[in-house]
Amino acid sequence: MRRFRTGLAALVLAGAGLAATLPAGTAVAAGAPTAAAAACAADWGSQSKVSTDTDYKPLRDIRTGRHECYDRMVFDILGPDAKGPIGYRVGYVDQMHQDGSGDVIPVSGGAILEVRVAAPSYDPATGAPVYDGKAKQPLPGVNLTGYRTFQDARFGGSFEGDTQVGLGVRARLPFRVFQEGNRIVVDVAHAWRGFR
């Protein structure tokens, strides 16, 4: 037992001596960066992202998913022929104001990402609803339990061809937006590390 204590004391003193030789504020690496950390590196940023070209097809569904480096929200646009451009405007806001009425929609989280997609929740030809979102309510079928970044998702409504969603996130984090086929994808990083 005495040898174990003596050995442990020697290790502690050696570590203290090493730390004393490093300049103040120097971090000691615990090893090489992992492949996962390297895979998270991206040039996303937190500035607004906009695409104005659109064909105005109706919204079919909004769903979310968890990934290693980010949380994802996907807007599915109705119909197999919805391969044309889908407009969007995504950016951080201090408060979410409902289009048309201007009413404030409370969204939980450290920051609010307002997502507008040029895909109404109704059929533009008939006016019939195609997505069952209710203004100011959580998104139907979306459960954010266990997500690292997403904390709340509120339906703002559809107004003049655009659908508005308030996405509550943990903090003002980097994000990206892109179109993939008949979907608009919004990814929000779990942390700033690796993202510029």
C-alpha positions as CSV (number, residue, x, y, z in Angstrom):
1,M,0.0,0.0,0.0
2,R,2.9,2.4,0.9
3,R,4.5,1.7,-2.5
4,F,1.2,2.6,-4.3
5,R,0.9,5.9,-2.4
6,T,4.5,6.8,-3.1
7,G,4.1,6.0,-6.8
8,L,0.9,8.0,-7.0
9,A,2.6,11.0,-5.2
10,A,5.5,10.9,-7.7
11,L,3.1,10.9,-10.7
12,V,1.2,13.9,-9.3
13,L,4.4,15.8,-8.6
14,A,5.7,15.0,-12.1
15,G,2.5,16.3,-13.7
16,A,2.6,19.4,-11.6
17,G,6.2,20.0,-12.7
18,L,5.2,19.6,-16.4
19,A,2.3,22.0,-16.0
20,A,4.5,24.6,-14.4
21,T,6.8,24.6,-17.5
22,L,4.0,25.4,-19.9
23,P,3.1,29.1,-20.6
24,A,-0.1,30.2,-18.9
25,G,-3.2,29.4,-21.0
26,T,-1.6,26.6,-22.9
27,A,-4.0,23.7,-23.5
28,V,-2.6,20.2,-23.3
29,A,-4.0,18.0,-26.1
30,A,-5.5,14.7,-25.0
31,G,-4.6,13.1,-28.4
32,A,-5.2,13.6,-32.1
33,P,-8.5,15.0,-33.2
34,T,-11.1,12.3,-33.8
35,A,-12.4,11.5,-37.3
36,A,-15.9,12.6,-36.0
37,A,-14.6,16.1,-35.1
38,A,-12.9,16.4,-38.5
39,A,-16.2,15.4,-40.2
40,C,-18.0,18.2,-38.3
41,A,-15.8,20.9,-39.7
42,A,-17.8,23.1,-42.1
43,D,-18.1,26.7,-43.3
44,W,-21.7,27.4,-42.3
45,G,-21.9,30.5,-40.1
46,S,-24.9,32.0,-38.5
47,Q,-25.9,34.7,-41.1
48,S,-29.2,34.5,-42.9
49,K,-29.5,32.2,-45.9
50,V,-31.9,33.1,-48.8
51,S,-33.0,31.6,-52.1
52,T,-35.6,33.5,-54.0
53,D,-36.3,31.2,-57.0
54,T,-39.4,29.1,-56.5
55,D,-42.2,27.1,-58.1
56,Y,-44.6,27.3,-55.1
57,K,-45.6,23.6,-54.7
58,P,-47.5,22.7,-51.5
59,L,-45.9,21.5,-48.3
60,R,-46.5,17.8,-47.5
61,D,-44.6,17.4,-44.2
62,I,-42.0,18.7,-41.8
63,R,-39.8,16.2,-40.0
64,T,-36.6,16.3,-37.9
65,G,-33.6,14.0,-37.3
66,R,-30.6,13.8,-35.1
67,H,-27.1,13.5,-36.5
68,E,-23.6,13.3,-35.0
69,C,-22.7,17.0,-35.6
70,Y,-26.1,18.7,-36.1
71,D,-29.8,18.5,-35.7
72,R,-31.8,18.5,-39.0
73,M,-35.3,19.8,-40.1
74,V,-36.7,18.7,-43.4
75,F,-39.5,20.3,-45.4
76,D,-41.0,17.8,-47.8
77,I,-42.7,19.4,-50.8
78,L,-45.8,17.6,-52.3
79,G,-45.6,15.7,-55.5
80,P,-43.0,13.8,-57.5
81,D,-42.9,16.7,-60.0
82,A,-41.8,19.1,-57.3
83,K,-38.2,19.2,-58.7
84,G,-38.1,22.9,-59.5
85,P,-36.5,25.5,-57.2
86,I,-38.0,26.0,-53.8
87,G,-37.4,29.4,-52.2
88,Y,-36.5,29.9,-48.6
89,R,-35.4,32.6,-46.1
90,V,-33.8,31.3,-42.9
91,G,-32.3,33.5,-40.1
92,Y,-32.1,34.3,-36.5
93,V,-34.7,36.7,-35.0
94,D,-35.2,38.2,-31.5
95,Q,-38.9,37.3,-31.6
96,M,-41.0,35.4,-34.1
97,H,-43.9,37.5,-35.5
98,Q,-46.6,35.7,-37.4
99,D,-47.0,36.8,-41.0
100,G,-50.2,38.7,-41.7
101,S,-51.2,39.3,-38.1
102,G,-47.8,40.4,-36.6
103,D,-48.7,38.5,-33.4
104,V,-45.7,37.3,-31.4
105,I,-45.4,33.5,-31.3
106,P,-43.5,32.3,-28.2
107,V,-40.6,29.9,-29.1
108,S,-38.5,28.3,-26.4
109,G,-34.8,28.1,-26.5
110,G,-31.7,30.3,-26.3
111,A,-32.2,31.6,-29.8
112,I,-34.9,31.5,-32.5
113,L,-34.3,30.5,-36.1
114,E,-37.1,31.7,-38.3
115,V,-37.6,29.4,-41.3
116,R,-39.7,30.5,-44.3
117,V,-40.2,28.1,-47.1
118,A,-42.0,29.0,-50.4
119,A,-44.4,26.0,-50.0
120,P,-47.8,26.8,-48.6
121,S,-49.6,24.3,-46.2
122,Y,-52.5,24.4,-48.6
123,D,-53.0,23.5,-52.2
124,P,-52.6,26.8,-54.1
125,A,-55.1,25.6,-56.8
126,T,-57.9,24.6,-54.5
127,G,-57.1,26.2,-51.1
128,A,-57.5,22.7,-49.4
129,P,-55.1,22.1,-46.5
130,V,-52.3,19.6,-47.2
131,Y,-50.3,20.0,-44.0
132,D,-52.0,19.9,-40.6
133,G,-50.0,22.6,-38.8
134,K,-51.9,24.9,-36.4
135,A,-50.7,28.5,-35.9
136,K,-48.6,29.0,-32.7
137,Q,-48.7,25.3,-31.9
138,P,-45.9,22.7,-31.9
139,L,-45.3,21.0,-35.3
140,P,-47.6,17.9,-35.6
141,G,-45.6,14.6,-35.3
142,V,-42.4,16.3,-34.3
143,N,-40.9,15.2,-30.9
144,L,-37.6,17.0,-30.0
145,T,-36.9,14.9,-26.9
146,G,-33.2,14.0,-26.8
147,Y,-32.1,16.5,-29.4
148,R,-28.8,18.4,-28.6
149,T,-29.6,21.6,-30.4
150,F,-33.4,21.7,-31.2
151,Q,-35.6,22.7,-28.3
152,D,-38.9,23.9,-29.8
153,A,-40.6,24.0,-33.2
154,R,-43.7,26.2,-33.7
155,F,-45.9,26.5,-36.7
156,G,-46.4,30.2,-37.7
157,G,-48.8,29.5,-40.6
158,S,-48.9,29.9,-44.3
159,F,-49.3,33.4,-45.8
160,E,-49.1,34.5,-49.4
161,G,-47.5,31.2,-50.5
162,D,-44.9,30.9,-47.7
163,T,-44.9,28.6,-44.7
164,Q,-43.3,30.0,-41.5
165,V,-41.8,28.0,-38.7
166,G,-40.1,29.1,-35.5
167,L,-37.2,26.8,-34.5
168,G,-36.0,27.2,-30.9
169,V,-32.4,26.2,-30.6
170,R,-30.0,26.0,-27.6
171,A,-28.0,29.1,-28.7
172,R,-27.1,31.1,-31.8
173,L,-25.3,28.3,-33.6
174,P,-24.0,27.9,-37.2
175,F,-26.5,26.5,-39.7
176,R,-26.9,25.6,-43.4
177,V,-29.8,25.4,-45.7
178,F,-30.0,23.5,-49.0
179,Q,-32.5,22.0,-51.5
180,E,-32.3,18.2,-52.2
181,G,-34.8,17.1,-54.7
182,N,-38.2,18.1,-53.5
183,R,-37.0,18.9,-49.9
184,I,-35.5,21.9,-48.1
185,V,-33.1,20.9,-45.5
186,V,-32.0,23.0,-42.4
187,D,-29.1,21.7,-40.4
188,V,-28.1,23.4,-37.1
189,A,-24.7,22.5,-35.6
190,H,-24.4,21.2,-32.0
191,A,-21.5,23.6,-31.3
192,W,-19.3,26.2,-32.9
193,R,-16.2,24.0,-32.6
194,G,-15.2,23.0,-36.1
195,F,-17.6,25.5,-37.7
196,R,-16.7,28.9,-39.0
